[in-house]
Amino acid sequence: MAKKNDIFKGKSAVELAEKMGLSKKDLEVCGKYSAKLNSEAVQRLRRGGKAKLIVVAPTMPVYGTDNQHYIICERFVQAFSLLRKSTLLCVPSYSLEDMLVHETYNNLFPLQDVLTGSGEISNIAYLHNFIANYINNQLIYNSNSSSLPYHLMWNRVATSRDEALKKVITGFGNTKPGRTLKEEGFMHMQNSELLAVVAASMTEEELKSRLSKIMVGISRENTAVHLKDIKLDDTVFEMLKGAMNPKLMQNRNGDPVMVYTSPTGNFLPEGNPLAISAAMSLADFVIAKFDSGVPLSIEKFFNITCAENEITPDMVVITAFVNELNTYGGATLENSRQKNLAALEKGIQVLIGDVENVKKFGVPVLVSICENRDITMDEIKIIDKYCSDLGVKPVFSHTKNYSTKAGIDFVKSVLEIIRIEKSYFKPIYENEIPLKDKINMIVKEVYNKNKVTYSGKAEKEFGLFERMGYGKLHVSVSRSPYWHEPSLQNEINIKSASLYAGAGLVMATAEDGEFMPYYNGKYNIDRVKNVLYK
């Protein structure tokens, strides 16, 4: 694998495409090294793909560990190639802020094309805020219109985690008639319904239909006000339709990577069915990499994305680092990489819970255990015991002294599981049941809790959405990515509910969930500089 400061000469986008059976006419070239698939190519490819879909997700993140889950996926791809198996890695697009937080996001090439060439996230954020601005403008100059929302349900968004914007007072300095001071709140971009709609749409017709269903507020007559009612759906559609199509890039090993637009699993369903379906026509194996762990990313991807689009995952690979398991078991961050069998035995319960969750969906699972040091025999015995009790095979590797043989052995384990174990994928709830029953099932089956409480606000919101005819939508539970920490282990309380009619779901925000989350750490600009300027 190429090191950060090595001079890497990438393949041209056309060369990458041709090796996968595509031609130049299937591309919208964004530069020498990357290109978007055009609409005709994507729609042709999304039908009839027969690749095996391997979903890779980490255990829940531990702040400060900065483990290299993404590099593990790249090594999977390399090992598949050595066995002459064509493989395509699918990953979500990311922002500059993501790079400042996560070390291994910078391995796509060229990085400039990710940060400046795609622009989908920034474009969607602009459109989201334009809708809010347009509604406020109309409320000032056309306040008596019955088509305008009396109760606004469309907050502005910010593309970075900026806790100072969680609650703000707007309107200072506005002295013109009709303009008043208002308390408002910004959401993080990952909560945007526009982003969820783009990620969920398989065709332009579906995108247009979903946009028209977006509810921006409630009128004085207590009826829903949709995006189409304020005549913005066509304009937003024309500016968003290009964001549906995935981008063909490469990593610093020269392997092709499909980059798509998607929220993160903390809030909304992670994954892009259009990109994944198209990828399944271009390779023998598609590796879909998710960031937010099994309870957040995989649960939403399975229950919502796969269920809606008849996508069947063939297996799941859960990646875990020993130091993460130690941290789950009570070890301090500073001492987590040291041998600590008591902490490991306690912390491995988080990993076992993830394995059990995947099995509830009827999907085979493999566990990949990694560490930046040699894993001791005592640690291997503990991990092997708990995994074997569930009929799951753990595979061990060293992230720094990684060998080709280890990669090939891992891929052989994957191929063996796919050959022997059939996926009987099925969502854990049916959409016909009421919204709160779906939440209760998710909490019981995924978070292993027997009790859910609801705030008075949430009770009213769920009741309203049921009366408005939205009771058969999917449910997305928004939680903190650090929900497994001891302080968050009590019963789950749902503090609010939000309707995402265009995305086809209701978001239930738990007590530890935030519309504007914060990053409890220090940004590292050197991660960007080392790649962009060296």
N, C-alpha and C positions, 0 to 999 in steps of 0.2 A: 504494500500500500504506500502511495506517495505521502511523504511527510509534508508538513505545513510549508516549509520554506524551500522544498524542492521545486525546480522549474517543471511544471506540468504542461505539456502541450496537448490540449484536448482535441477530440475529434470534432469535425464540423457537424452541425445539426443535420445536414443532408446525409452525411455518411452514417450517422447514428440511425437515421430513419430507414435508409436503404437496407441496413443489416437486419432490420425488423420487418422487412417486406413492404415498407412504405415508399412513396415516391415524392419528389419535390412538390408536385401539385397538391399533395395532402397537407402541406405545411404553410403556415404564415411565419416566415423566418423573422425572428426578432433581432438577430445578430449572427455572427459566424457560428456560435456554439450552441445556440438554443432556438427553439421554434415552437409556436403553438400549433396544435392540430386544428385544421379548419373544421367548420361545422359539418361539411359533407363527409369528411373522413371519420369524424367522431361518431356520427350517426350510423355510418356503415359498419364501423368496428364494434359498436356496442351490442350488436345482435350476433348471437351464435358463438361467443367466445367459450372455449372449452378448457382453458387453463385451470390448474388447481390454485385455489385462493388460500394463501397462508397469512393469517393475521398475527402480527407481532406486537405485543404490548408489554410495557414494564410493570413491575409491581408499583404500588403507589409511590410517588416521589418523596424523597427526604431532602428537605432544604439543606443546601451546602455540600451534598455529596458529589454533585456534578459528574455523575457516572455516565459512561459513554454507551448508552443504549443504542444510539443511532449507528455508531461504528459497528456494533454487533450485527445489525441488519446488512451493512455493506459487506461484512465478512461472509454472511450467509450467501449473498449474491456471488461473491468470488468463488466460493466453494462449489456452488451449483454450476458455474461456468467450467470449472476444472473437470466436472463430471459430464460436460457437454450437454447440460440442461439449460435451455434458454430461460432467463429469468428477468423480470421487470419489477423494480422497486417503485412503489407509489407512496408519496409523502405529501403532507400539506404544505402550502406556501407559508412563509413566515416573514416577520418584519425585522427591522433593525433592532428593536427592543428585544425580540426573541434571541438574537445573536448576542446581545450584551448579557443575557441571563444564562444561556445554554452554550457550552463550549463547542459541542459537536454539530451545531447547526451550520457551521461555516464550511462544510465539506463539499457542498455543491459547487460546480464550476460552470461558468465564471460567476462569482458571487455578485458582481455588479448587476447581472441580469436578473437575479432574484430580488435585489433591493430596489433597483430602479427600472428594470425592464418590464416587469409584469404589471405592477401598479394596481392590481385588482382590489387589494384590501383598502388602499387609500381612496380609490375611486368609489368603492361601496360606502366608505365612511362619509365621503363628500355628499353622495346622494342621500344618505340617511339624514344628514344634518340639513341638506337642502329641503327635504320634506318638512322637517320641523320649522325651518325658517319660513317656508311658504305658508304653512298653516297659521303661524303667528301673524304674518303679514295680512292674510285674508281675515283673520279675526279682528284686526284693527280697522280695515277699510270696508269690510262686508260682514259686520258682526251679527246681523239679523238673519243671515242665510241659514236655512234649515239643513243644508248639506255640510255645514261645518261642525266639527266636534265641539260640544259644550264642555265635556270632560275629556281632556287630552290624554292619550295613552301612547305618546311617542316622544321619548326622551332623546336628547342629543347623545352622540357617542364621541369617545376619544380613542385614538389609536394606540395609546400607551397607558400603562397602569399609573394613573395620577390621582391619588386618594384625595388631593385637595379639591378635585372637581366633583366629589361625591354629592355634596350639597353646596349650591352657590346661589347668590342673589343676582338676578339679571335685571337690567333696565336702568342702571345708574347712568346719568348723563342724558337720558332721553326726556326731553321737555315737550315733545310734540303731543297733541291730543291723542288719547287712546293708548298711550304707552305707560305702563305702570311697573313698579317693582314686583318681581315674582321670585319665589323660591323654587329652584329647579335642581335637577340632578343629572349628571352625565353617567352614561353606562360605558363599560369597556366595549370596544369594537366587537369582541367575540360574542357579545350578547345581541348583536344586531339581527333583526329578523331578515333584513335584506341579504345578509351574508348566509343565513340558514336557507333562504329560498334559492339563492344561486347554487349552493352546494347540493340541494335536494332535487333540482330539476334535471330531468333526462332529455327534454326537448325544448325548443324555443316556445312551442305552444303551451307546454306545461309551465314554463317560467312565466309566460304572460298570464296564464290562469291563476297561478299562485300569487302574483303581484296584485291582481285585482281583488283577491280575498283578504289582503292585509288590512287589519282594522287599526285605524289611527286614533279612534276615540268614540265617544257616545254622544249623540245629539240631545237637544233639549227635549225631544219627544221620547227619549230613552231607547233609541234604536242605534244600531251599529253604523258607524261612518267608516267606509272602506277607502282604500287608495283610489279606486275607480270613481268614487263619489266626488272627490275633489279634482278629478280629471288629471291625475298625475301618473297613472299606471302605464300609459303608452310611452310617455317621455322617459320614465325610469327604465322601462323595458329596452328601449333602443340603446340606452347607455350601459345596460348591464349584460346584454346577451353575449357579448364577447368574453365575459368573465367566466362563462360556463365551461369553455373548452380548456382542457389541460395543456400544460407546457412540457415539451420534451427537453430534458437537460441531461447532465451527466455528473457523476461524482469524480473525485480526483484519482480514481482507478480507471476511468474511461468507461465505466458501466452506465447504461442508460437509466435514467430516473424520470418517472412521470410526476410532475409537480402540479397540484390542483388547489383550488380555492375551497376552504372549509373552516368552520369554527373549531375550537378545541372542545374536548369532551367534558370539561368542567361544567359547561353551561348548556350547550346544544349538541346535537348529534355530530360526531366527528366522522369524516370520510366523505367521499364524493362518488356516488354510484355511477355517474356517467364516466368519470375517469377510470374507475376500477373495472367497469364493464368493458370499456375500450381496451384497456391493458390486457384483459383476458383473451383478446383476439390476437395479441402480438407476442405472446410468450407461452411456454409450457407451464411456468409457475409465476404467479403474481404474489409479491410480498407487500402487504398493506401495513405500513408502520403507523402506530398510534402513540400518542404521547402521555395520555392522562391515566393510564392504568385500566385494569379490568372493570372495577365497579363504575367508573365514569365513562371511559371511551367505549369499551367493548359492549357494555349493557345497552347504551344508546345506539351504537352501530348495529347490533343484532336486533333489538326490539323495534327499532324505527327504520333505519336505512335498509337493512337486509329484508325485513318483513314487507316493506312497501314495494321493493323492486325485485323480489324473488331471487335474491343473491344468496347462494349457499356457501358459506365458508367451509373449507375442507379440514382445516385444523387451526389451532391457536398455539403460538409459541409465547410463553411468559418468560421474560428475561428478568433476572434478579441478581443483585450483587450481595455478597456476604455481609459487607458493611451496612447495607440497608436493612437486612434481616436483623443484624445486631442492634441497630438503632431502634427498630420496631420493638425489640425486646428490652429496651431501657438503657442501652449503652450510650454514652455521650458521643457527640459528633467527633470529638478529638480522639477518642479511643475506639471508635467503631471498627477500624481496620485491624485491630489487634484480635487475637484469638480470645473468644469469650463464649464458651459453650452454653452457659446458663442463659445469656441474652439470646443466643442463636435459637435455643430450644423454645424460648418464649416467643421470639419474633417470627419464627417460621410459620406461626399460625396465620399471619397475614397472607403469606404465599399460599398456604393450604386453602384458605378461604377463597383466593382467586381461582385456584384449580377447581374447587367444588363449584364455583359460580359458572365457569365455562362448561363444565360437565352437565349442568342443569339445562343448558341450551342444546345438548346432544352433540357437541362438537369435540372431537379428539384433541388432546392437549399434550404438549411437551414442555418441560421446564429447562431453561438454560441458565445455569448458575455461573457467574463470572466473579473475578476479583483481580485487583492489581498486584496481588502477591500469590504465592502458592497456597492453595486451599489444603488444609491439613486433613489427615485421614479421619481424625475425630469429627471434624466438621462434615466431611463427606458422609460418614456413617449416620449422623443425625439427619441430614437432608435426605439421604437415600431411604432411610427408614420411613419418614413421614410421607414421602412421595410414593414409595412402594405400597404403602397401606391403601393408597387411592388408585393403585394400578397405573401410575404415571412414571415415566422414565426421566430422571434428571441427567443432564449432560453438563460436564464441568469444563471450564476453560480459563485461561490466564489472558487478561486483556493486553498486557504489555509484551509478554513473551508468547504471543499467539503463533501457533504453527499451522502450516497448511494441512497437516495430517489431522489436527483437531477440527478444522473446518470441514474436511471431507467426512470425518467420522460423524460430525453433527448432521450433515446433510443426509448421510446414509440412514441415520435414525429417523429423520423427517420422512424420507421416502418409504421406510419400513412401516411407519405409522399410517401413512396415506394408503399403502398397499393393503394393510391388514384391517385397519379400523375405518369403517364407513361413517360419514357424518350424517347424523339424523337431526339436522338443525330444525329447531322450532322455537319461536319466541315464548317468553314465559307468561305472557298475558294476552288475552283476546281484547280487541278494541271495543267489543260490544258492552263490556262491563263499565260501570261508572268511573269517573276520573279518580276519586279517592280510593276505590278498590284497586285500581292499577298502581297507585302510589303504595298502598299497603303491601301489594305483592312484591314490588321492587324492593321495598324496605326489608321485607321478610326474607326474600330469596337471595338478594344481592348483598344487603348490609347486615343480614342475620340479626335483625331486631324484630321484636314481636309487637312493638307499640309505636304508633305515630301520633303525635299531637299536632293540632292546627291552631294557629292564632285566630282571633275573631276576624281579622282582616282577610286571612286566607279562606276561612269558611264562607264569608260573603262572596268572595271572588269565584270560588268553585261553584257556589250556588248560582251565581249570575251566568257563568259560562255554560252550565248545564241547561238553564232555562233558555238561553239563546241558541241552543241546538248544537253545542260544541262538545257534548259529553263523550262522543265516540272518537275524539282525537287521541293521538299518542300523548304520553306524558314524558317530560324530560326533567329529571331531578337535578337541580343545580346545587353543587356542594363545593366546599373547599377541597383543593387537591391534597391537603394534609388532614383529611377527615379521620384517618386511622390513629392520629395522635391521642394519647390518653385523655386529654381535656375534651375531646370530641367523641368519647365513647358512650355517652349516655343515649337515652332515647332520642329519636329524630323529631325535631319540631319544624313544621313547615310554616314559615312566617308570611309568605305571600305567594300569589299565583299570577302569571302573566299569560295572556292569550297571544299565540303566534299562529293565527289562522292560516296565513299564507304558507307557513312551513308545516302546517298540519299537526300542530302539537300545542300543548299547554305546558309552560315551564313552572315547575313547583320549586321555589327557592327555599332551601333549608336554612336553619338558624345560622349555620357557619358559611353559607353562600353569600357572595357579594356581587352586585351588578358592577361595581367598580372595585375590583380587588387591588391589593397592594403587593409590591415585591419587597419582601423583607430581606434585602441584601444590597450589595454594592454592585453597580453596573461595572463591567470590565471592558473598556473601550479598546484595550490591547487586542482582544479577540478579533475585532474588526480590522484594526490597523495591520495586524500580522498577515492577514490574507489579502487585503486590498492594496497595500503599499509595499509589500516585500515580494 
